[in-house]
Amino acid sequence: MNGLVIRRQEPTDAEAVAAYLGDAAVMAGTLQLPYPSIQAWRDRLARPNPLDYVLIAEIEGEVVGGGGLHMNDRPRRRHAAMLGIGVRSSHWGRGIGAALMHVLTDAADRWLGVQRIELTVFTDNARAIALYRRYGFVIEGTHRAYALRDGAYADVHAMARLHPNPPRLPVS
């Protein structure tokens, strides 16, 4: 996509992150709460978790989405990371989600040593499910009544992707 820049998230992005996650259509696909606090995002971004690899998508200086890999700190789960992405609804269908997925899966495969990427997605989010499938994710199960969304409990699919070509140690 012309003009799309993918970069690391910075503490100065707090207001923009709150804005795109506050988009009602985006929020409905996440576990975020309505009316995100800019100050809460400032505080959160001022102290980033070293186990998170979080990116921003921007067009002409406007933040239009973001996504991240959240590594696991538990010894027996260090090979796995959770993935989350979001794109402003005004920019859906423009390839931004695909660009984020490409960069995040590439980083997981070639730089971060991630062998398994996991996510949850609301079962009625066909657009996101199709995107995740294009990047090798499969549905592993469904969690019923997983989260409260707009006054009703909603189901999610648990999806995961295994590294397609895990690195091997050289033979000496």
N, C-alpha and C positions, 0 to 999 in steps of 0.2 A: 504494500500500500504506500502510495506517495506521501511523503512527509511524516510517516510514522517513525517515532524514535522509541526504542525500548532501552531503558536505563535502570540502574539501581535506585531504589527508593531512598530518599533523603529526609532528614528531620524537617526540612522546610516544606515538605509535601503534605503536611498535616491537614491543612484546609482543603486541599484538592482531594485527598483521600476521603475525608469526611463527606465531601460533596458527591463523589461518584458512588460511594457506598450508601449515601443517603437517598439516592435515586430510588423511588418506590419500587420500580421493576427490578432493579439490581438487588435491593434489600430482600425482596420476596424469594430470591434464589439463594440467599445466604442465611447465616444464623445471626446476622447483625440486628440490632434494635433500631426502631425509628428514631429520627432526630439525633444523629450522632454528634457527640460533643467534640468541637474542634480542640478544646483544651485537653480532653482525654487522648485525642490522637497526637497532639504535641508531646504530651508526657510519654506516650507509648513509643513514638518515633525518636524521642530524645535518648531512650535507653533500648536500642534494638537488641533482640535476642540473637546471640552469635550463632545459634542453630537455624536461623531463618535466612533464606535467600529470597528477598522480595524485590520485585521489579515493578516499574511504572511504564505505562504506555502513554505517549503524548503525541499530539499533532499540533504543530505550530505553537508549541509552548503550553497548550491546554492538556491537562491530564484527563484522559478519556477511559482509563482503566488501569488494572494492575493485577498482579498475581504473585504467588510465592510457593516455595517449597519449605516445609517446616520439618526439619530433621528430628529424629527421635533421640532422646538422651538415655533411654533405657538400654542397657548393654545388649540384651538379646533382640532388640528391635532397631539397632543402629543402621541396619541395611535398608530401612524403610523411611519414607517421608510422606507427609500429607501435602496435597496440592489444593490450592484454592485460587480461582480467578474471578474477576468481575469486569464488565465493560459497561459504560454508560449506555442506557437504552437508546439514546439518540444516535449512537454509533454502532448498533448491532448490524450484522450482515456486511460489514466492511472488511473482514479479515483480521480484526484486532485480536480476537480470542485465539484464532489460529496462530498468529504471530507470537503471542504470549506462550501458547502451548509448545510451539516449536523451540523457542529459546529455553523454556523451563525443562522440557524433556532432554534437550541437548546438554544443558548444564548438568542434569541429573546423571545422564549416561557417561559424559566425557570428563567431568570435572569434580563432581561431588561424591562419587562412589555409591550412588543410590542404586540398589538392586530392585526395589519395589516402590512404586508410587501409588498411594491410596487417595481416595476422595469419596465424599458422599454427594449425591445430587438428588434433588427432589424428583420423584418419579414422573411428574408431569412436565418436566423441563426437557422436552424432546430436542430442542436446539442444542443444549449443552451436552446431552447424552450422545447425539450424533457427532459432535466435535470430539468428545473424549474417545469414542470408538475409532475415529480417524487416526488417533494417536496411540492406538493399541490397547486401550482400556477395555476391560470386560466386566460385565455385571457379575458379582460374586454372591450377591444376596440382596434381600430387601428388608429394611428395618421398618416395621409398622409403627405408626404414631410416633415417629422419631422426634418431631419438633412442632411446637405451636407456631402456626403461621396464619395471621389474619383471623384469629378466633377459632381456628379448627386445627386439629392434629393432622399432620401430613407425613406421608411415607417418603423414605429416601432409598435409593439404590446405593449399595456399597460397590464401588468399582475399583479396580486395580490394574496396574500395568507392570509386568516384569521386564527388566532390562532385556532388550532383544538380542544383545551380543555382549554378555558380561566379560569384562577384562580378565585375562588369565596372567598369572605370573610367568615370566620367561623361564624356559627350560635351560638349565646350565649343563 
